[in-house]
């Protein structure tokens, strides 16, 4: 039991970040939470990955249509990952798209941090399939979102039932930091105050 818990803990050394369809158009579909919050948290995840030097796989769907380009803030934080992003022609489940699946396997990481827009279409299916394939999966739900509270609820339940861990940005960052006193921990706690909880950061500055 102890061995399993150690193996499954998400760390900077065993985790990769997957950002699925955080596009200008798809973000407008988010209604269950504030879309600006979801965008801010997804950018915070990108910054976390940069601080920790995590492998990142970004994918988009039909950028030339209503979905539009990846959020420019993510592209700015992770220019290399953005340039290498997997552009799906229309395949709904990114896990079914060989180029995306191969890119995830190429990271060599057993644990996957995933966020996607929308939760109920773009995140649910690859999260479940990755978990069924044996990956540890955490779905960051405040960096994701759905068109309705009901569809979000059902998607969360299906992911949970399949073994996906549901989490929030601050919880994920705290887990992966492990120790705030380390150099990377100091950067991450600064990121929490500046990006994840900006109001709190302003209050203590």
N, C-alpha and C positions, 0 to 999 in steps of 0.2 A: 504493500500500500504506500509506504513512504517513497519507495523507488518510483512508483507510477506518478506520484505527485511532483517529484523533482523533475522527471522527464517531461511532464506536461506544462510546467511553469513557463510562461513566455518571457524570454530574455532577448537582449540585443543580439546574442550570438545564435539563437535558434529560430528567429522569427523573420518573416518577410511581410511587407505591406502591399495589399492589393486594393487599388482604387478603381471602382467600376462605374463608368458612365456619369462621372461628375461633370456634366456638360451644361452649358449655359441654358439650353432649352429644357433639359430634363429637370434641372433644379426648380423650374417654375411649376412642376407637377407636385411638389411637396406641399401638403396641406395639414398633415397631422402635427407637425412642429413648425416653428418659424424657419423658413427657408434660408434666411440670412445666417441663423445659428448653425444650420447644417453645413452651409458653405464655409463658415468660419472654422468649424470643427474639422472639416476635411482638410483645410489648409493647415491647421495645427498638426494633424497627423502627418502631412507632408513634411512639415518642419521638424517634427519628431524623428522621422526617418532620416532626414538629412543630418541631424545632430548625432544619431546613433549609427549612421552609415548602414542602414538596413537596405537590403535589396527591395526594389519597388517595381511592381508591374502595374502599369496604367492601361486601361482599355476604354475604348469608346465605341459607340454604335451610330452609324450613318451620320457622320459629322456634317455632311452636305445637305442634310434635311433639317427638320424642326429641332432635332436634338442639339445641333450646333456644336461648337468646339468645346474642348475641355476648359474648365474655369481658368482664366489667365493667371490667377494667383497661384494655382497649383503648377502650371507650366513654368512660372517664374521661379518658384522654389526648387523644382525638380526638373531642370531643363533637359538633362540627359535621359531620364525616364520618360519624359514627355515626348522627346524626339523618337524614342524607341517604342512608343505606345502601340498597342495592338488595336488596329482599326477594323472592327467587325463590320461586315457588309449588311448585317441584319439578323445574325444568329442571336436569339434571345438569351440563351444560357451560355455565358462566356466559357464555362467549363467544357462545353461541347465543341468549342472552336479550337482546333488543334494548335494554332499558333499561340493562343493564350495559355492553354494547358501546358504546352512545352516550355513556355517562358516561366511559368510557375515552378515546374519541375527543375528547371535550370538554376533556380535560386539555391537549391540544395537545402532549403530550410523546412523542417517538419511542422512548424507552427505558422499559421497564416492569420494576419490581422486584416480583416476585410470591411470595407464600407462601400455602399453602392446606392445609386439613385435610378430607379426607385427600389425601396426595400422589397416591395411585394412583387416585383418583376425582375429587376436586374441583380439584386443581391441574393435573394432567397435560393435560387436554383444552384448557382456555383458554390454558395456556402454549404448547402446540404450535400452536394456531390463531393466536395472536397473532404467533408467530414466522413462521408461514407467510404472514401478512398483511403482513410486512415490519417489524414492531417488533423492536427489540433487547429480549431477554427474559433476565433473570436470575432463576432459581428459588432461593429461600433455603430450603435443605433442613433446617436445624436449627430453623426456625420453621414446619415442616410435619411430616408423619409419616403412616405407614401402619399397617394392622393386622398386617402381617407383614414380616419382612426380605425375603422373596422378592418380595412384591408391590411393595415400595419399590424393590427392585433393578430390576425390569422397568420400572417407571414412569420411573425415572431414565434408563435406557438409551433408552427411546422419546423422552424429552424431548431428551436429548443428540443423538440421531440427527436430530432435527428442527431442530437449531440453537439450542436453549435452553442457556444457560450455567448450569451448576450451581454453587452457591456456598454459603457460610455467612455468618452475620450479621457476624462480625468482619471477614471478607474484604470483604464488600460495604461496610461502614461505612468501612473503610480506603480503599477505592477512591474512594468518593464524597467523602470528606473531602479527599483530595488533599494537604493540608498541615495538620499538627496545630497549627502555630503561629498559624493564623488564629483569629478569635473562634469561628466555628462548629466548626473543628477541635478547639479546646480543649473545647468542650461535648461533642463526639462522643467524644473520648478519655476524658473523664470518664464518659460513658455506658457505654463499654466496661468500665471498671473497676467501676462501680457496679452495672450490670445484666447485662452479657454475661459478665463474669468476676468475679463478686462476691468469690469466695474470694481471687483474686489482688489485688483492690483492698484487701481487709482486710489482706492480708499486707504491703502496702507503705505502709499508712496509719500 
